Amino acid sequence: MNKNSKIYVAGHTGLVGSAIIHKLAESGYTNLLYRTIDEMDLTNQAEVDLFFKNEKPDYVFLAAAKVGGIMANSTYPADFIFQNMAIALNVIHSAYKYGVKKLINLGSSCIYPKNAPLPLKEEYLLSGFLEPTNEAYAIAKISAIKLCKYYNEQYKTNFLSAMPTNLYGPGDNYDLENSHVLPAMIRKIYEGYISKSKVVLWGDGSPLREFLFSTDLADALIFLMEKYDSSDIGEFINIGSGDEVSMKELSNMIKRVLNFDVDVEWDLSKPNGTPRKLLDTSRLTSYGWKPKIKIEEGIGLSYLDFVKRYYPSNIF
């Protein structure tokens, strides 16, 4: 990429897309393309085709997706598989059709089998059964990886896929119906503190998770886009922090960072999800990239973002 390259960021209003836009602008890239959902529905093939035909972007970051936590994935599996497969099919095919030089497709660590050995290596894909609570989403993301792989093989495209671990940061979704665990926990603990009530969290607190701040992911994606091709990366590459924390430890960490003394109760009738999920990021770190934001700092920045957006009158 050069600073004047035409770069399309699909999903620019989301957690990852907004971080990519910010990091690109910060790095001096000036020719950025994006569309709101009202301007272009990525699940509509005709609309996506017309956009690529008219704009002809040089580079594409495919960060658009329907995302959510265990509750949302379990409740709306058809929505998750249809919308995510449609987005991938439309964007990736149009990128090929209109000569995009390079595309990075964003996946998720949930693509790995539930009981795969840890840390999760790229070659473990499709080596076992998926976690049932997010199987629909995972299948859509696996399909997108394979789509990039087969277009590269048949059409000689330069499409990369990157699999980030659990993400969080400014612009996150804090809706308790469909948010991921860390932002949901920040909201529950904050509102429990404000209302002086007990905080109820799902499961028993034992599952281990790895977290990556959104600006670190954006930095890694731009690093890959600038320096590496699909022939270097292979089918896909993991992006993570290399550190993991239990849900119980995470709740205590949030309470400590926010300085909130609240009682937490674990609802054992709710699912834990996958017991442990840590990515092997040795391939990426061998290229010389590593994250910058530690989780305590990231929690503080995420909390400030949450309060600013949801409780602006409480900022002090």
C-alpha positions in Angstrom: 0.0 0.0 0.0 1.1 3.6 -0.5 -0.4 6.6 1.2 -2.7 7.4 -1.7 -4.0 3.9 -2.3 -7.8 3.6 -2.3 -8.6 1.5 0.8 -12.1 0.2 1.6 -12.8 -0.8 5.2 -16.0 -2.9 5.4 -17.6 -2.5 8.8 -16.0 0.8 9.6 -18.4 1.7 12.4 -17.7 -1.5 14.4 -15.1 -2.2 17.0 -12.5 -3.5 14.6 -13.4 -1.3 11.6 -13.3 1.9 13.5 -9.9 1.0 14.9 -8.6 0.2 11.4 -9.9 3.6 10.1 -8.2 5.4 13.0 -4.9 3.6 12.6 -4.8 4.1 8.8 -5.5 7.8 9.2 -2.9 8.0 12.0 -0.4 6.3 9.6 -0.9 8.8 6.9 -3.3 7.0 4.5 -5.7 9.5 3.0 -7.9 7.8 0.5 -10.2 5.8 2.7 -13.6 4.3 1.6 -16.5 3.3 3.8 -20.2 3.0 3.7 -22.9 2.9 6.4 -25.4 0.1 6.4 -28.0 2.6 5.1 -25.7 3.4 2.2 -24.9 -0.2 1.3 -26.2 -3.5 2.7 -23.3 -6.0 2.5 -25.7 -8.9 2.4 -27.1 -7.6 -0.8 -25.0 -8.9 -3.8 -26.2 -6.2 -6.2 -25.4 -3.3 -3.9 -21.9 -4.7 -3.1 -21.2 -5.4 -6.8 -22.2 -1.8 -7.8 -20.0 -0.3 -5.1 -16.9 -2.2 -6.2 -17.6 -1.5 -9.9 -17.9 2.2 -9.2 -15.2 2.7 -6.6 -12.6 0.0 -7.6 -10.7 -0.1 -4.3 -7.1 -1.2 -4.3 -7.1 -2.8 -0.9 -9.9 -4.1 1.3 -10.2 -4.8 5.0 -13.2 -7.1 5.5 -14.1 -6.3 9.2 -17.9 -6.4 8.8 -19.8 -9.1 10.6 -22.8 -9.9 12.7 -21.2 -10.6 16.1 -22.4 -11.4 19.6 -21.9 -13.5 22.8 -23.1 -16.9 23.8 -26.7 -15.7 24.3 -27.0 -14.0 20.9 -25.3 -16.9 19.1 -27.5 -19.5 20.7 -30.7 -17.5 20.1 -30.2 -16.4 16.5 -28.0 -19.1 14.8 -29.7 -18.7 11.4 -29.1 -15.0 11.4 -25.4 -15.5 12.3 -24.7 -18.0 9.6 -26.7 -16.3 6.8 -25.5 -12.8 7.4 -21.9 -13.6 7.8 -21.8 -16.0 4.9 -23.6 -13.5 2.7 -21.2 -10.7 3.6 -18.1 -12.8 2.9 -19.5 -14.1 -0.4 -20.4 -10.7 -1.7 -17.3 -8.8 -0.6 -14.7 -11.5 -1.5 -16.2 -12.2 -4.9 -16.5 -8.5 -5.8 -12.9 -8.0 -4.7 -11.8 -10.7 -7.2 -14.2 -9.5 -9.9 -13.0 -5.8 -9.8 -9.2 -6.5 -9.3 -8.5 -5.7 -5.7 -4.8 -6.0 -5.1 -5.0 -7.4 -1.6 -7.8 -8.2 0.9 -7.6 -9.2 4.5 -10.6 -11.2 5.8 -11.2 -11.1 9.5 -12.3 -14.2 11.3 -12.6 -15.4 14.9 -10.8 -17.8 17.2 -14.2 -19.7 17.5 -13.3 -21.4 14.2 -11.2 -23.9 16.2 -12.6 -27.2 17.5 -13.9 -27.1 21.1 -11.4 -29.7 22.3 -8.4 -28.8 20.2 -4.9 -28.9 21.9 -3.7 -25.6 23.3 -2.4 -23.2 22.4 -4.4 -23.3 19.1 -2.3 -23.6 16.0 -3.5 -22.7 12.6 -3.2 -26.3 11.4 -5.9 -27.4 14.0 -8.7 -26.0 11.8 -11.4 -28.6 11.0 -9.6 -31.2 13.2 -12.7 -31.8 15.5 -16.2 -30.7 16.5 -17.0 -27.0 17.1 -18.3 -25.4 20.3 -22.1 -25.8 19.9 -23.0 -22.4 21.3 -21.4 -20.6 18.4 -21.2 -23.2 15.7 -23.3 -21.2 13.2 -21.0 -18.2 13.4 -17.9 -20.4 13.3 -19.0 -22.2 10.1 -19.6 -18.9 8.4 -16.1 -17.7 9.3 -14.5 -21.0 8.2 -16.4 -20.7 4.9 -14.8 -17.2 4.4 -11.3 -18.6 5.1 -11.9 -21.3 2.5 -13.3 -18.8 0.0 -10.1 -16.7 0.2 -8.0 -19.9 -0.1 -9.8 -21.2 -3.1 -9.9 -17.8 -4.9 -6.2 -17.5 -4.4 -5.7 -21.0 -5.8 -8.0 -20.7 -8.8 -7.8 -17.0 -9.7 -4.4 -16.0 -8.3 -5.8 -13.4 -6.0 -4.0 -12.1 -2.9 -6.5 -12.6 -0.2 -5.3 -13.1 3.4 -7.3 -14.3 6.4 -6.5 -13.3 10.0 -8.0 -14.9 13.1 -8.0 -12.6 16.1 -8.7 -13.7 19.7 -11.4 -12.1 21.8 -11.4 -8.4 21.2 -12.4 -5.3 23.2 -11.9 -1.6 23.1 -13.4 1.8 22.2 -16.6 1.5 20.1 -17.4 -1.9 21.6 -21.0 -3.2 22.0 -22.1 -3.1 25.6 -25.7 -4.3 25.0 -26.3 -7.2 27.4 -28.4 -9.1 24.9 -25.6 -9.5 22.3 -22.3 -8.2 23.6 -19.1 -10.2 24.3 -18.0 -11.2 27.7 -15.6 -8.4 28.6 -17.8 -5.4 27.7 -20.8 -7.1 29.2 -18.9 -7.6 32.4 -17.8 -3.9 32.5 -21.4 -2.9 32.1 -22.8 -5.3 34.7 -20.2 -4.4 37.3 -20.7 -0.6 36.7 -24.5 -0.8 36.9 -24.2 -3.1 40.0 -22.0 -0.5 41.7 -24.3 2.4 40.8 -27.5 0.5 41.9 -25.7 -1.1 44.9 -27.0 -4.5 43.8 -25.4 -8.0 43.3 -23.9 -8.7 39.9 -24.8 -12.0 38.3 -22.4 -13.5 35.8 -22.8 -16.6 33.6 -21.2 -20.0 34.4 -18.8 -20.8 37.2 -16.0 -18.3 36.3 -13.5 -21.0 35.4 -13.2 -20.6 31.6 -9.9 -19.1 30.4 -9.9 -16.5 27.7 -7.3 -14.4 25.8 -8.1 -10.7 25.1 -6.6 -8.3 22.5 -7.2 -4.5 22.4 -8.8 -3.4 19.2 -6.1 -0.9 18.3 -3.5 -3.6 18.6 -5.5 -5.7 16.2 -5.7 -2.8 13.7 -1.9 -2.3 14.0 -1.3 -6.0 13.3 -3.7 -6.0 10.3 -2.0 -3.0 8.7 1.4 -4.5 9.4 0.3 -7.7 7.5 -1.3 -5.7 4.6 1.8 -3.6 4.1 4.5 -6.3 4.4 3.0 -9.8 3.6 1.2 -11.6 0.8 -1.1 -14.7 0.9 1.9 -16.8 -0.2 3.7 -15.8 3.0 0.8 -16.2 5.3 -0.7 -19.4 4.1 -4.4 -20.2 4.7 -4.7 -17.8 7.7 -2.8 -16.5 10.6 -3.6 -16.1 14.3 -3.5 -12.7 16.1 -3.6 -12.6 19.9 -1.9 -11.3 23.0 -0.5 -14.6 24.3 -2.0 -14.0 27.7 -5.1 -15.6 29.2 -7.3 -14.9 32.2 -10.2 -16.8 33.9 -13.6 -15.2 33.9 -13.4 -15.0 37.7 -10.0 -13.3 37.5 -11.4 -11.0 34.8 -14.3 -9.9 37.0 -11.9 -9.2 39.9 -9.6 -7.3 37.6 -12.4 -5.1 36.3 -13.5 -4.4 39.9 -9.9 -3.5 40.8 -9.3 -1.2 37.8 -12.6 0.5 38.2 -12.2 0.6 42.0 -15.8 -0.8 42.4 -16.6 -2.9 45.4 -19.5 -5.1 44.3 -20.7 -8.6 45.1 -20.5 -11.1 42.2 -22.6 -14.3 42.0 -22.0 -16.9 39.3 -25.1 -18.5 37.7 -24.2 -22.2 37.4 -27.4 -22.8 35.3 -25.8 -20.8 32.4 -23.3 -22.2 30.0 -19.5 -21.7 30.4 -18.8 -22.0 26.7 -15.4 -23.4 25.6 -13.3 -24.2 28.7 -10.1 -22.6 27.4 -9.1 -20.8 24.2 -5.6 -19.5 23.7 -4.1 -18.9 20.3 -0.6 -19.9 19.2 0.7 -16.6 17.7 4.2 -17.7 17.1 4.0 -17.3 13.4 3.0 -13.6 13.7 5.5 -12.8 16.4 8.2 -14.4 14.2 7.5 -11.6 11.7 8.4 -9.1 14.4 4.9 -7.9 15.6 3.7 -7.9 19.2 0.8 -6.1 21.0 1.3 -2.9 23.0 -1.8 -2.6 25.3 -1.8 -4.6 28.5 -5.3 -5.8 29.7 -5.4 -3.6 32.8 -4.8 -0.5 30.6 -7.3 -1.7 28.0 -10.0 -2.2 30.7 -9.6 1.3 31.8 -9.8 2.7 28.3 -12.9 0.6 27.6 -14.6 1.7 30.8 -14.1 5.4 29.8 -15.6 4.6 26.4 -18.5 2.9 28.0 -19.3 5.7 30.5 -18.9 8.4 27.8 -21.4 6.6 25.5 -23.9 5.2 28.0 -23.7 7.4 31.1 -22.2 10.7 30.0 -23.8 12.6 32.9 -21.8 10.3 35.3 -18.4 11.3 34.0 -16.4 13.0 36.7 
